[in-house]
Amino acid sequence: MMRSIFLSGIFLGLFVAAAAGCDVPYDTDRVTWYDFRGYCHLMLTVQIKSNPSGAQIYIGDELKGVTPFSLKLKAHPTISGRKCKIFSPVSGDAHYLVRATQFDSSTPCTFRAVRRGYEPLSETIVIEELFPSETLQHEKQYEKAVTITFSWE
């Protein structure tokens, strides 16, 4: 009699969790993980300032603007990692879990600030370093904003 009450309690607990919309946690070591490789889309808005203002900003040999201003940089790096497909026990919807993701390439961008009467200054950023790869999924777009300030004072 005690055994049937205990089993009924477990069943009732799972039923209540399912009815409440709670997902039963998955044992991720027991699902099949697949290697994947794909692209993600990174959009970085860069606000560029200088002290004093009015510096010319170049990327390579191309003048991009005069401070203060902003510009958007795009990168479409390849990412690889492991993913598995799981299904919600409540709704049956498919979800993907990813792990061990990494960028397979990088997109460096060097800004050079030029102002009359001052030595040129430069700053290099790598777009992928600003986005944590372990949280990214391929075929999605991610956006972030940063500020770079060049100061001669």
C-alpha positions as CSV (number, residue, x, y, z in Angstrom):
1,M,0.0,0.0,0.0
2,M,2.8,2.4,0.9
3,R,4.5,1.7,-2.5
4,S,1.4,2.6,-4.5
5,I,0.9,5.9,-2.6
6,F,4.6,6.8,-3.2
7,L,4.3,6.1,-7.0
8,S,1.0,8.0,-7.1
9,G,2.7,10.9,-5.5
10,I,5.5,10.9,-8.1
11,F,3.0,10.7,-10.9
12,L,0.9,13.5,-9.4
13,G,4.1,15.7,-9.0
14,L,5.0,15.2,-12.7
15,F,1.4,15.8,-13.8
16,V,1.3,19.1,-11.7
17,A,4.6,20.2,-13.2
18,A,3.4,19.5,-16.7
19,A,0.1,21.1,-16.2
20,A,1.8,24.3,-14.8
21,G,3.8,24.6,-18.0
22,C,7.1,23.6,-16.4
23,D,9.5,21.6,-18.6
24,V,11.0,18.6,-17.0
25,P,14.8,19.1,-17.1
26,Y,16.7,17.1,-19.7
27,D,19.7,15.0,-19.0
28,T,21.8,16.6,-21.8
29,D,24.3,13.7,-21.6
30,R,21.6,11.3,-22.8
31,V,20.5,13.1,-25.9
32,T,22.3,12.9,-29.3
33,W,24.6,15.9,-29.9
34,Y,25.5,16.8,-33.5
35,D,28.3,18.9,-34.8
36,F,27.1,22.0,-36.7
37,R,28.7,24.8,-38.7
38,G,26.9,27.8,-39.8
39,Y,26.9,31.6,-40.0
40,C,25.6,34.2,-37.6
41,H,25.1,37.9,-38.4
42,L,26.8,40.4,-36.1
43,M,25.9,44.1,-36.2
44,L,28.1,46.4,-34.2
45,T,27.2,50.1,-33.8
46,V,30.4,52.1,-33.0
47,Q,30.1,55.5,-31.5
48,I,33.4,57.4,-32.1
49,K,34.4,60.4,-30.1
50,S,37.6,62.4,-29.6
51,N,39.0,64.9,-27.2
52,P,39.2,67.5,-28.7
53,S,36.4,66.7,-31.2
54,G,36.8,67.2,-34.9
55,A,39.3,64.3,-35.6
56,Q,39.1,62.5,-38.9
57,I,38.5,58.8,-38.6
58,Y,39.9,56.4,-41.1
59,I,39.5,52.6,-41.6
60,G,42.4,51.7,-43.8
61,D,42.8,54.6,-46.2
62,E,39.1,55.5,-46.3
63,L,37.9,58.5,-44.4
64,K,34.7,57.4,-42.5
65,G,33.8,60.6,-40.8
66,V,34.7,63.4,-38.4
67,T,34.2,63.0,-34.6
68,P,31.7,62.7,-33.0
69,F,29.8,60.2,-35.3
70,S,28.7,56.6,-35.4
71,L,28.8,53.9,-37.9
72,K,27.6,50.3,-38.2
73,L,29.9,47.4,-38.9
74,K,28.7,44.0,-40.0
75,A,30.3,40.6,-39.7
76,H,29.1,37.2,-40.8
77,P,31.5,34.8,-39.2
78,T,31.3,31.1,-39.3
79,I,30.5,29.4,-36.0
80,S,30.8,25.8,-35.1
81,G,29.9,23.7,-32.1
82,R,27.5,21.1,-30.9
83,K,23.7,21.1,-30.8
84,C,20.9,18.8,-30.0
85,K,17.1,19.0,-30.6
86,I,14.9,18.4,-27.6
87,F,11.1,18.5,-27.4
88,S,9.0,20.1,-24.6
89,P,7.1,17.4,-22.7
90,V,4.3,19.9,-22.3
91,S,3.8,21.5,-25.7
92,G,5.8,19.1,-27.9
93,D,7.6,22.1,-29.4
94,A,11.2,21.6,-30.6
95,H,14.0,23.5,-29.0
96,Y,17.7,23.5,-29.7
97,L,20.5,23.4,-27.1
98,V,23.9,24.5,-28.2
99,R,27.3,24.1,-26.5
100,A,31.0,24.4,-27.2
101,T,30.4,27.0,-29.9
102,Q,33.3,29.1,-31.2
103,F,34.0,31.5,-34.0
104,D,36.0,30.0,-36.9
105,S,37.1,33.4,-38.2
106,S,37.6,36.9,-36.9
107,T,36.9,40.4,-38.3
108,P,39.4,43.0,-37.0
109,C,38.8,46.6,-37.7
110,T,41.4,49.3,-37.1
111,F,40.3,52.9,-36.6
112,R,42.9,55.6,-37.1
113,A,42.2,59.1,-35.7
114,V,44.0,62.0,-37.3
115,R,43.9,65.6,-36.0
116,R,46.1,68.5,-37.2
117,G,48.9,69.2,-34.7
118,Y,48.7,65.8,-33.0
119,E,50.2,62.4,-33.5
120,P,47.7,59.9,-35.1
121,L,46.1,57.5,-32.8
122,S,44.7,54.0,-33.6
123,E,42.4,51.5,-32.0
124,T,41.7,47.9,-33.2
125,I,38.6,46.0,-32.3
126,V,37.8,42.4,-33.3
127,I,34.0,42.3,-33.7
128,E,33.7,38.6,-32.7
129,E,35.5,39.3,-29.3
130,L,32.5,41.6,-28.4
131,F,30.0,38.8,-28.7
132,P,30.2,35.7,-26.5
133,S,30.2,32.7,-28.9
134,E,28.9,30.3,-26.3
135,T,25.5,32.0,-26.5
136,L,25.1,32.3,-30.2
137,Q,23.1,30.2,-32.6
138,H,23.7,30.1,-36.3
139,E,21.4,31.9,-38.8
140,K,20.5,34.5,-36.2
141,Q,21.3,38.2,-36.0
142,Y,22.9,39.8,-32.9
143,E,23.4,43.5,-32.3
144,K,25.6,45.4,-29.9
145,A,26.9,49.0,-29.4
146,V,30.3,50.2,-28.2
147,T,32.0,53.6,-27.9
148,I,35.6,54.4,-28.8
149,T,37.1,57.7,-27.5
150,F,40.4,59.0,-28.8
151,S,42.0,61.5,-26.5
152,W,45.1,63.7,-27.0
153,E,44.8,65.5,-23.7
